[in-house]
Amino acid sequence: MVFILGINFPERQLVKQALQSFFGIGPLACNKLMARFYVHETAKIGDLANKQVLSLTAALSEMKIENDLRRQILDDIRRLKDTGTVRGRRHALGLPVRGQN
């Protein structure tokens, strides 16, 4: 088991899948992180050196992911509602916000 940001990952899991399991990290950010630390696409978590795991953890802790990102999104929506914009009113009513009728 490899421990990254409070989550235990099995050693057989792909690094790509493990990184994308974090809220806020999609395929593009995952590929950039893997290229930055020279990790192959088919590499498994257990194949990583301890130094690579520590550097990945440090890079992830600098990014705004998981609860920090969720909090920012909710604060942005709350700000739109408080200012009374059309987008804020549509959020409050549960209607589509980006012009889908």
N, C-alpha and C positions, 0 to 999 in steps of 0.2 A: 504494500500500500504506500502510495506517495501522497504526501500532505501538501496541498497548495491552497493558500488563503482560507484555511479552515475546513476544507473539504478533502476527504480521503478518496483517492482514485485508485482502482485496481491497476496492477502493473501491466495487464494485458490490454488496457484501453488505449486507443490511439490518442496521440497528443492533440490532434485536430478536434476530435470529439470532446475531449476534456476541456479544451479552451472554449469551445463554442457552447458548453453547458453553462457558462457564466452569462448572466443577463447583461446585455450591452456589447457582447463580443460576437460578431457575425463572421461570415466567411472571409470578408476582406480584411478585417482587423486581425483575424486568426492567421491568415497567410502572411501579413506584414510582420507579426510577432515571430512566426516560425522562421521567416527569412532573416530577420534581425539576429536571431540566435542560432542560425545554421541547423535547423531541425528539419529533417526530411518529412514529406507528407505522410509516409507510411510508418513513421517511427512510433513506437509504443512508449508509454509513460515509463515503464521499467527500464527502457534502453537509455534514458537520459542520464547524463552525468550529474552528480550532485551540484556542481557549479552551474549547469544549465537550469536545473530546477530552481536554484536560488535566484538566478538572474531573471527567469520567467516570473517568479513570485514578486520580485522587486518591480518589474515592469508593470505587472498587473495591479500592484498596490498604488502605483502612480496614476493609473487610469481611473476614470469615473465609471464604475461598474456596480452591479448589484444594487444595494440599498441606496447608495449615494445617487445613482442615476434615477432610480424610482422616485426618490425624494425631489430631485430637480424637476422631473416631469410633472409631478403633482403640484409643485410650487408654481411652475409655469402656467398650468391650467388654472390654478387658484388666482393667479395674477390677472389672467384674461377675464375670469368671472368678476373679479373685484372692479376692474376698470370698465366693465359693462360693454365690452366689444361684442360684435356679432358672433365671433368665434366662441367667446366666453358664454354667451347666452345659449348657443347651440350645444356646447358641452353640458351646461346645466340641465337642458331639456333632454339630453341623450340623443340628439339628432346628429346626422352626419355633418362634419365640420368642414370638409374640404370640397364642397360643391357637388355632392352626389344627390342633389335634389333636396 
